[in-house]
Amino acid sequence: MIDRDIHLARALLVEGNPLLRSVASAQLRDTGVGHVTAINRVKDARLLLEREHFDIVLCNREFEDSDYSGQDLLDELRREKLLPHSTVFLMVTSQASYHQVVEAAESALDGFLLRPYTAATLGSKLLEARNRKRELGAVLRALDAGESQVALVHAVKRFQEQQPYWAYCGRLAAELMMTMQRPDDAQKLFEHLVKAKPTATWAHLGVARAQAALGDNPAARRTVQAALAQDPNSADAHDLMGRLWVEQCDFEAALNEYRSAANLTPGCLLRNQHAGALAFYQGQADDALKFLERTLGMGAQSKLFDPLSLLLIAMLRFDRNDATQVAAMREQLRRHLGRQPDSLRLARFLKAADVLAALLTPQPESALPLLREGLDTVGHDDFDLEAANIALSLWERVPAQLRPAADHEALLERVALRFCTSKAVGEVLCAAARRAEEAVAVIRRCQARLLATSEKAMELALKGEPAQAVQLLLEEGEKTLNAKQLEMATLLARKHAAAVPDAETLAARATALVRRTVQAGGHIAGIQRSGRSPGGLQLRGQAQPVPEAPLSHDLPA
């Protein structure tokens, strides 16, 4: 028995070989583990770990006849915050490089087991990992409880005093600072870690993420490029570079990076979703289908699976006149909605699939009432950028001779006026409309109108007529629901409060409309923007901004 509490532990064993699975189960029990669950597939492990708590996970790294690896599983669970910090995760592999062992000791894993190994070796690794959990108990307990400031204090103290696991604590502290909107402090800490661990790709990516958070995207790209020169097979580096290119509206470059990340980690559900969705918007149907259908094969029941993939597959299959597959995706969406009947998002997806199915019938005109029904929702509070992309994608798939031209133009105009708040979003809308000449012309016209309104408002403000500027922006913003116009109205009203009658009332009116109608953009070009940090150490709990904390200038080099 390796420690006095081991009999209370629950272990999950993930091993594809039946004989090795039986041997490893017996070895775990011989070390004193009280309860062992043994399964043979990574995707089953993902589902179990989403639903149940395990104290120990023993997972094979390689699986025969499968693209999915144990590393993919670990990366995804950590990224999605589905694995408590207190859980020991050991990886079994046939070979381990020095780089992998160093990474295991400092960050992602609790240890490698090199096959063949003995029960004594397994016991030793478990003992070492559980001791580390105890050594870092104060930090890990605070993290799992969502007490971010407490965790930061403990982590910085261990880092500054060079106590055991100081590098891990330094990385953890830097990640906490990022979640607390302190990227300048995080950058300093990551730079110290780069000096101490120059070959650690995660440290370089930490610097890049902090630079991006500070608005210096060119510097962030240079840092990531340097990291890729050092480690071209870093999926996290490709992931982060893809995100940076998306923000710069270079979707082709972004797709190349996301494709590389997905190909390097074919068992990572999220990376396949991202590559597939971006390929869809870039009009690369073969790549999109490959990645999205691979995602579907990993398990649509997973919490990590985004049902948007089902709708995108349905659209791609529609383009190939494959009514059978469109019906299959539609049925899967119906099941998802049955499990979450209150989901407006899923209901929207299913209606879109209904349109596709109707267009493939002998009476395609039966889709028109559903399309017109969608027109009425463009002004609804819950109509977000994703809904706009779906609407544009659907209408562009309606045969031109069937599509009401006036309704189509009205949809394009209302969507563009509402959502064109940046160059990136405008490009996304053009991509969703399949870059059709007519659609792009309407979107560009709306962008020009929005720009002209903003320029006129600024001109009025500079002429000493801020009240007229605020009124102009507010009136236009209330018509278009454009967040940028409304936010400009708020800023000008507060900046020139002395010269604007009822300035605070006007500002509050604009702010209330933004809060009511502007949905947080979950996707841009199909890429989830949920706060995941490529290359970051994933933390459980939600960090809140806190007062400046115990980060002194005498950090260890």
C-alpha angles and dihedrals in degrees: 000000000000097000137358095256099046092100088065093053124110115213131195116205117198111190129144098202111081094211094047089045091056092047094048092048090055091047092053091051090047089058088057101260106158102210128024126187113191124196135165107217134065094220090054088050090052091054093047093049091050090056107032139041121243126182094203132030118191107186134175113235097212126045121192117239091008135101090207119096136189088245090058089052094050094045092050096046091050093045092051093043093239096130118073115228088237093063116100112224117193122182123211116208141166091227135012126194123218089249091055092049092050091049090049092053095048109033137341104036137039090218151317127249113204113213127268096045134158132234087252091056091049090049091049092051092047091049092050093048095046090048089053090051088052093045090053093036097122092052096044095045090052091050094050089048091052091244095141098168092052091049090049093053093050093044096049091048092053091045095050093045092047090233119168112302091017093151092054090049091049091053091046092050091051091051091051090052089053091054089048092057093251101125094151091061091041091053092053091050094047089049090055088051091050089055091048095041107026094169094051105109091193090062092054090047089050089057090049093050091050090050090051091049088053089054097253100125096160090057090046091053091049090051092050091046089054090049091051091049087056096041113015091176095061105123089190091057091051089046093053093044089052091054091049091051091049089055088052091050092242095133095167092057089044091052091052090055095045090047090053092048092049093047091050090052106028092169094059107106097197096050091050090050092051095047091046095048094048091046087053092055091044090056094245097136099174093053091043093054092045094054098037095047090047087054091051090052090057091065132290089210093068119108086228092060114100113211087214084082090065092054093046090050089050090053092048091048089047088056087058092048090243102154093172094060093042088055091048093053090045090054092050090051089050089055092049090051090048089059092046105029093169095057110116089188094057091044088054091050092050093049089052090051089049089056092051092049092049092050089057094054124093086258103052090166087075086079093064098081089053091049093049090048087058091054090065092058097059091091095045119116092239095052104111138176092274090054089050092052091050092049093050092046091051096048092049088057093056111099109257093235090055099040116094102236096208093050091047093052091046090054093049092048096047093046094046094047091049101043108028096104095134141014090255093057092047090054091049091054090050089050092049089053087054089246090279110178095236094048095046090051092055093046092050090048091053092048089053091050092051091048092049091052092050092048092049091050092051090048091053091049092050090050089057096259102113093148091062090045092053092046092050094050093044094050092047092044092052090053097044101028086222108165095207093057092046093048091049089052090053094048094048093046092053095040092052097031093140092057099039117077112230089002095165092048091052092046091049090049092054094043093050091053092050092050092047100046109024109087118201105262104244093180140029114188087348093303115129112236099195101136097270110152117212107226092011127129101247114233129200121227129032117282117216126203109270136185117282105290143210100298108133127190093243095078114159115261 
